[in-house]
Amino acid sequence: MDDLIPSMFAAAVGFAFVALMISWVVDAKPRNPNPADADDVATRILTGGAP
Protein backbone atom coordinates (compact mmCIF):
# COMPACT_ATOMS: atom_id res chain seq x y z
CA MET A 1 0.00 0.00 0.00
CA ASP A 2 2.93 2.36 0.64
CA ASP A 3 3.94 2.21 -3.03
CA LEU A 4 0.52 3.41 -4.13
CA ILE A 5 0.60 6.83 -2.45
CA PRO A 6 3.60 8.35 -4.31
CA SER A 7 2.33 7.09 -7.66
CA MET A 8 -1.14 8.51 -6.98
CA PHE A 9 0.45 11.84 -6.01
CA ALA A 10 2.55 11.82 -9.19
CA ALA A 11 -0.54 11.03 -11.27
CA ALA A 12 -2.46 13.88 -9.62
CA VAL A 13 0.39 16.34 -10.24
CA GLY A 14 0.72 15.19 -13.85
CA PHE A 15 -3.01 15.47 -14.44
CA ALA A 16 -3.09 18.97 -12.93
CA PHE A 17 -0.14 20.02 -15.12
CA VAL A 18 -1.80 18.69 -18.29
CA ALA A 19 -5.08 20.39 -17.36
CA LEU A 20 -3.22 23.67 -16.79
CA MET A 21 -1.45 23.43 -20.15
CA ILE A 22 -4.74 22.68 -21.94
CA SER A 23 -6.42 25.63 -20.21
CA TRP A 24 -3.55 27.93 -21.24
CA VAL A 25 -3.76 26.80 -24.88
CA VAL A 26 -7.55 27.13 -24.98
CA ASP A 27 -7.36 30.49 -23.21
CA ALA A 28 -4.73 31.91 -25.57
CA LYS A 29 -6.65 31.24 -28.81
CA PRO A 30 -9.60 33.67 -28.58
CA ARG A 31 -7.44 36.39 -27.06
CA ASN A 32 -5.04 36.41 -30.03
CA PRO A 33 -6.74 35.09 -33.19
CA ASN A 34 -4.26 36.87 -35.47
CA PRO A 35 -0.66 35.58 -35.23
CA ALA A 36 0.62 38.79 -36.84
CA ASP A 37 -0.41 40.68 -33.70
CA ALA A 38 1.83 38.45 -31.58
CA ASP A 39 4.74 38.99 -33.99
CA ASP A 40 4.13 42.74 -33.84
CA VAL A 41 4.17 42.75 -30.04
CA ALA A 42 7.30 40.58 -29.93
CA THR A 43 9.04 42.89 -32.41
CA ARG A 44 8.06 45.94 -30.36
CA ILE A 45 9.44 44.33 -27.19
CA LEU A 46 12.68 43.24 -28.89
CA THR A 47 13.28 46.62 -30.54
CA GLY A 48 12.73 48.50 -27.29
CA GLY A 49 9.29 49.95 -28.02
CA ALA A 50 9.71 50.99 -31.66
CA PRO A 51 6.79 49.98 -33.87
C-alpha positions in Angstrom: 0.0 0.0 0.0 2.9 2.4 0.6 3.9 2.2 -3.0 0.5 3.4 -4.1 0.6 6.8 -2.4 3.6 8.4 -4.3 2.3 7.1 -7.7 -1.1 8.5 -7.0 0.4 11.8 -6.0 2.5 11.8 -9.2 -0.5 11.0 -11.3 -2.5 13.9 -9.6 0.4 16.3 -10.2 0.7 15.2 -13.9 -3.0 15.5 -14.4 -3.1 19.0 -12.9 -0.1 20.0 -15.1 -1.8 18.7 -18.3 -5.1 20.4 -17.4 -3.2 23.7 -16.8 -1.4 23.4 -20.1 -4.7 22.7 -21.9 -6.4 25.6 -20.2 -3.5 27.9 -21.2 -3.8 26.8 -24.9 -7.6 27.1 -25.0 -7.4 30.5 -23.2 -4.7 31.9 -25.6 -6.6 31.2 -28.8 -9.6 33.7 -28.6 -7.4 36.4 -27.1 -5.0 36.4 -30.0 -6.7 35.1 -33.2 -4.3 36.9 -35.5 -0.7 35.6 -35.2 0.6 38.8 -36.8 -0.4 40.7 -33.7 1.8 38.5 -31.6 4.7 39.0 -34.0 4.1 42.7 -33.8 4.2 42.8 -30.0 7.3 40.6 -29.9 9.0 42.9 -32.4 8.1 45.9 -30.4 9.4 44.3 -27.2 12.7 43.2 -28.9 13.3 46.6 -30.5 12.7 48.5 -27.3 9.3 49.9 -28.0 9.7 51.0 -31.7 6.8 50.0 -33.9 
